[in-house]
Amino acid sequence: MLTPYMTLDVLTPTGALLSGEQVSAVFLPGTLGQFEVLRGHAPIISSLSRGEIIYRSGDGEKSLSVSSGFAIVADDHIQACIEQ
């Protein structure tokens, strides 16, 4: 059975900012423009530029600042490795 959520992990050189966060949507600042990830998104690897990672969870909408990094999306799991 499919869950209504995806899993978000955000890592920095000093450690994990988020690990296993259950989210319904994530907006990422791709180098070619911001893009949204929803459940069932096609697998993708993208570089990230300066901006905000915005994610929606049961606690509402939250954000994290990004100066650079990359993100991997596959099987309703988003992993972002970022510099802040």
HUHUCOR-V946390 format. One record per residue. N is the residue number from 1. RES is the residue in three letters. PHI is phi in whole degrees, -180 to 180 (none if undefined). Layout:
BEGIN
n=N res=RES phi=PHI
n=N res=RES phi=PHI
END
This chain:
BEGIN
n=1 res=MET phi=none
n=2 res=LEU phi=-76
n=3 res=THR phi=-89
n=4 res=PRO phi=-80
n=5 res=TYR phi=-123
n=6 res=MET phi=-113
n=7 res=THR phi=-109
n=8 res=LEU phi=-119
n=9 res=ASP phi=-121
n=10 res=VAL phi=-125
n=11 res=LEU phi=-117
n=12 res=THR phi=-125
n=13 res=PRO phi=-60
n=14 res=THR phi=-99
n=15 res=GLY phi=143
n=16 res=ALA phi=-82
n=17 res=LEU phi=-90
n=18 res=LEU phi=-137
n=19 res=SER phi=-142
n=20 res=GLY phi=75
n=21 res=GLU phi=-65
n=22 res=GLN phi=-85
n=23 res=VAL phi=-130
n=24 res=SER phi=-104
n=25 res=ALA phi=-158
n=26 res=VAL phi=-138
n=27 res=PHE phi=-109
n=28 res=LEU phi=-119
n=29 res=PRO phi=-86
n=30 res=GLY phi=-64
n=31 res=THR phi=-66
n=32 res=LEU phi=-101
n=33 res=GLY phi=129
n=34 res=GLN phi=-68
n=35 res=PHE phi=-139
n=36 res=GLU phi=-108
n=37 res=VAL phi=-115
n=38 res=LEU phi=-119
n=39 res=ARG phi=-55
n=40 res=GLY phi=84
n=41 res=HIS phi=-59
n=42 res=ALA phi=-63
n=43 res=PRO phi=-58
n=44 res=ILE phi=-156
n=45 res=ILE phi=-123
n=46 res=SER phi=-138
n=47 res=SER phi=-78
n=48 res=LEU phi=-117
n=49 res=SER phi=-116
n=50 res=ARG phi=-58
n=51 res=GLY phi=163
n=52 res=GLU phi=-128
n=53 res=ILE phi=-91
n=54 res=ILE phi=-112
n=55 res=TYR phi=-135
n=56 res=ARG phi=-110
n=57 res=SER phi=-135
n=58 res=GLY phi=-62
n=59 res=ASP phi=-91
n=60 res=GLY phi=105
n=61 res=GLU phi=-99
n=62 res=LYS phi=-134
n=63 res=SER phi=-145
n=64 res=LEU phi=-133
n=65 res=SER phi=-79
n=66 res=VAL phi=-132
n=67 res=SER phi=-104
n=68 res=SER phi=-170
n=69 res=GLY phi=151
n=70 res=PHE phi=-150
n=71 res=ALA phi=-135
n=72 res=ILE phi=-123
n=73 res=VAL phi=-121
n=74 res=ALA phi=-163
n=75 res=ASP phi=53
n=76 res=ASP phi=58
n=77 res=HIS phi=-130
n=78 res=ILE phi=-110
n=79 res=GLN phi=-119
n=80 res=ALA phi=-121
n=81 res=CYS phi=-110
n=82 res=ILE phi=-131
n=83 res=GLU phi=-107
n=84 res=GLN phi=-105
END
